[in-house]
């Protein structure tokens, strides 16, 4: 799911292994991705964490860590 949203927000050409900012992401897109994650999972991921993400896998790990911490 994180990979699909990554490409939905950043475009199909987005590199899953590159950082959010490296893929052309900005604060608006970070908020959008954070909101979409919340809509789909009910879990909050801070937009600053999205901005600092070093790839789609980092977003998936944030979601997993949130579940483990619950």
GROMACS elastic network, one bead per residue, 0.5 to 0.9 nm:
[ bonds ]
;  ai    aj funct       b0    kb
    1     4     6  0.51525   500
    1     5     6  0.62772   500
    1     6     6  0.85061   500
    1    37     6  0.88461   500
    1    60     6  0.79332   500
    2     5     6  0.52065   500
    2     6     6  0.59786   500
    2     7     6  0.87001   500
    2    37     6  0.79258   500
    2    56     6  0.60170   500
    2    57     6  0.73547   500
    2    58     6  0.88977   500
    2    59     6  0.62118   500
    2    60     6  0.55392   500
    2    63     6  0.87177   500
    3     7     6  0.63884   500
    3     8     6  0.85716   500
    3    16     6  0.68187   500
    3    55     6  0.89148   500
    3    56     6  0.54060   500
    3    57     6  0.74102   500
    3    59     6  0.84417   500
    3    60     6  0.79747   500
    4     7     6  0.52957   500
    4     8     6  0.60537   500
    4     9     6  0.86771   500
    4    12     6  0.89027   500
    4    56     6  0.88349   500
    5     9     6  0.60019   500
    5    10     6  0.82390   500
    5    33     6  0.69280   500
    5    36     6  0.76904   500
    5    37     6  0.78980   500
    5    56     6  0.86544   500
    6     9     6  0.54719   500
    6    10     6  0.58942   500
    6    11     6  0.76715   500
    6    12     6  0.85549   500
    6    14     6  0.75000   500
    6    15     6  0.89556   500
    6    16     6  0.74362   500
    6    20     6  0.84135   500
    6    33     6  0.74449   500
    6    55     6  0.85932   500
    6    56     6  0.61457   500
    6    59     6  0.87482   500
    7    10     6  0.50585   500
    7    13     6  0.72059   500
    7    14     6  0.58117   500
    7    15     6  0.82950   500
    7    16     6  0.80026   500
    7    56     6  0.89297   500
    8    11     6  0.55127   500
    8    12     6  0.67509   500
    8    33     6  0.87824   500
    9    12     6  0.86270   500
    9    25     6  0.83331   500
    9    29     6  0.64947   500
    9    30     6  0.85272   500
    9    32     6  0.74645   500
    9    33     6  0.64793   500
   10    13     6  0.77881   500
   10    14     6  0.58712   500
   10    20     6  0.82029   500
   10    23     6  0.68365   500
   10    24     6  0.70569   500
   10    25     6  0.64344   500
   10    29     6  0.76128   500
   11    14     6  0.55692   500
   11    23     6  0.89065   500
   12    15     6  0.84827   500
   13    23     6  0.87938   500
   14    17     6  0.88006   500
   14    18     6  0.80994   500
   14    20     6  0.89539   500
   14    23     6  0.58401   500
   14    24     6  0.85005   500
   15    18     6  0.54530   500
   15    19     6  0.81849   500
   15    22     6  0.88597   500
   15    23     6  0.67334   500
   15    55     6  0.78022   500
   15    56     6  0.85161   500
   16    19     6  0.78975   500
   16    20     6  0.88663   500
   16    23     6  0.87965   500
   16    54     6  0.88585   500
   16    55     6  0.53801   500
   16    56     6  0.51752   500
   16    57     6  0.74047   500
   17    54     6  0.70450   500
   17    56     6  0.66266   500
   17    57     6  0.74841   500
   18    21     6  0.83267   500
   18    22     6  0.61693   500
   18    23     6  0.65947   500
   18    53     6  0.86440   500
   18    54     6  0.57764   500
   18    56     6  0.79144   500
   19    23     6  0.62640   500
   19    24     6  0.89307   500
   19    25     6  0.86036   500
   19    51     6  0.81056   500
   19    52     6  0.72820   500
   19    53     6  0.56260   500
   19    56     6  0.78703   500
   20    23     6  0.52852   500
   20    24     6  0.68289   500
   20    25     6  0.52721   500
   20    26     6  0.79235   500
   20    30     6  0.81993   500
   20    50     6  0.68976   500
   20    51     6  0.57976   500
   20    52     6  0.68624   500
   20    53     6  0.57417   500
   20    54     6  0.63043   500
   20    55     6  0.62655   500
   20    56     6  0.79889   500
   21    24     6  0.51847   500
   21    26     6  0.63627   500
   21    51     6  0.63585   500
   21    52     6  0.75961   500
   21    53     6  0.82030   500
   21    54     6  0.84759   500
   22    25     6  0.70142   500
   22    54     6  0.86127   500
   25    28     6  0.80383   500
   25    29     6  0.58964   500
   25    30     6  0.68609   500
   25    51     6  0.74152   500
   26    29     6  0.53740   500
   26    30     6  0.61290   500
   26    31     6  0.87714   500
   26    51     6  0.71593   500
   27    31     6  0.62288   500
   27    32     6  0.85493   500
   27    47     6  0.74621   500
   27    48     6  0.81347   500
   27    50     6  0.88989   500
   27    51     6  0.69547   500
   28    31     6  0.52919   500
   28    32     6  0.62526   500
   28    33     6  0.87435   500
   28    47     6  0.89838   500
   29    33     6  0.60499   500
   29    34     6  0.84248   500
   29    47     6  0.87894   500
   29    51     6  0.88096   500
   30    33     6  0.51520   500
   30    34     6  0.60643   500
   30    35     6  0.85214   500
   30    46     6  0.86224   500
   30    47     6  0.51474   500
   30    48     6  0.74109   500
   30    49     6  0.85308   500
   30    50     6  0.55917   500
   30    51     6  0.59070   500
   31    34     6  0.50152   500
   31    35     6  0.60546   500
   31    36     6  0.85875   500
   31    46     6  0.80197   500
   31    47     6  0.51367   500
   31    48     6  0.84601   500
   31    50     6  0.80929   500
   31    51     6  0.89789   500
   32    35     6  0.51100   500
   32    36     6  0.61794   500
   32    37     6  0.86210   500
   32    47     6  0.83142   500
   33    36     6  0.50847   500
   33    37     6  0.61298   500
   33    38     6  0.86047   500
   33    45     6  0.88484   500
   33    47     6  0.77050   500
   33    50     6  0.75886   500
   34    37     6  0.52016   500
   34    38     6  0.63381   500
   34    39     6  0.87552   500
   34    44     6  0.70890   500
   34    45     6  0.55847   500
   34    46     6  0.63764   500
   34    47     6  0.55928   500
   34    49     6  0.89563   500
   34    50     6  0.70674   500
   35    38     6  0.50981   500
   35    39     6  0.61766   500
   35    40     6  0.87024   500
   35    44     6  0.80293   500
   35    45     6  0.82498   500
   35    47     6  0.85692   500
   36    40     6  0.61699   500
   36    41     6  0.84391   500
   37    40     6  0.52704   500
   37    41     6  0.58342   500
   37    42     6  0.72951   500
   37    43     6  0.68882   500
   37    44     6  0.72215   500
   37    45     6  0.72603   500
   37    63     6  0.88146   500
   38    41     6  0.52829   500
   38    43     6  0.50066   500
   38    44     6  0.54325   500
   38    45     6  0.73389   500
   39    42     6  0.58342   500
   39    43     6  0.81098   500
   40    43     6  0.81877   500
   41    44     6  0.83226   500
   41    63     6  0.86636   500
   43    63     6  0.71738   500
   43    66     6  0.73525   500
   43    67     6  0.83916   500
   44    63     6  0.82823   500
   44    66     6  0.82925   500
   45    48     6  0.84432   500
   45    49     6  0.67958   500
   45    50     6  0.73214   500
   45    59     6  0.82113   500
   45    62     6  0.71851   500
   45    63     6  0.74127   500
   45    66     6  0.86040   500
   46    49     6  0.52854   500
   46    50     6  0.66405   500
   46    51     6  0.89342   500
   47    51     6  0.62588   500
   47    52     6  0.86852   500
   48    52     6  0.62435   500
   48    53     6  0.85458   500
   49    52     6  0.51062   500
   49    53     6  0.59919   500
   49    59     6  0.81861   500
   49    62     6  0.84863   500
   50    53     6  0.50386   500
   50    54     6  0.86711   500
   50    58     6  0.85205   500
   50    59     6  0.69410   500
   51    54     6  0.85517   500
   52    55     6  0.89700   500
   53    56     6  0.73508   500
   53    57     6  0.84250   500
   53    58     6  0.56252   500
   53    59     6  0.66056   500
   54    57     6  0.78432   500
   54    58     6  0.61370   500
   54    59     6  0.85474   500
   55    58     6  0.54332   500
   55    59     6  0.71256   500
   56    59     6  0.52525   500
   56    60     6  0.65096   500
   56    61     6  0.87944   500
   57    61     6  0.61518   500
   57    62     6  0.86207   500
   58    61     6  0.50158   500
   58    62     6  0.62329   500
   58    63     6  0.87511   500
   59    62     6  0.50447   500
   59    63     6  0.64010   500
   59    64     6  0.86965   500
   60    63     6  0.51614   500
   60    64     6  0.62408   500
   60    65     6  0.86011   500
   61    65     6  0.59137   500
   61    66     6  0.84040   500
   62    65     6  0.50641   500
   62    66     6  0.61211   500
   62    67     6  0.87396   500
   63    66     6  0.51035   500
   63    67     6  0.64677   500
   63    68     6  0.87980   500
   64    67     6  0.51513   500
   64    68     6  0.62268   500
   64    69     6  0.85765   500
   65    69     6  0.60041   500
   65    70     6  0.86284   500
   66    69     6  0.51327   500
   66    70     6  0.63374   500
   67    70     6  0.52517   500
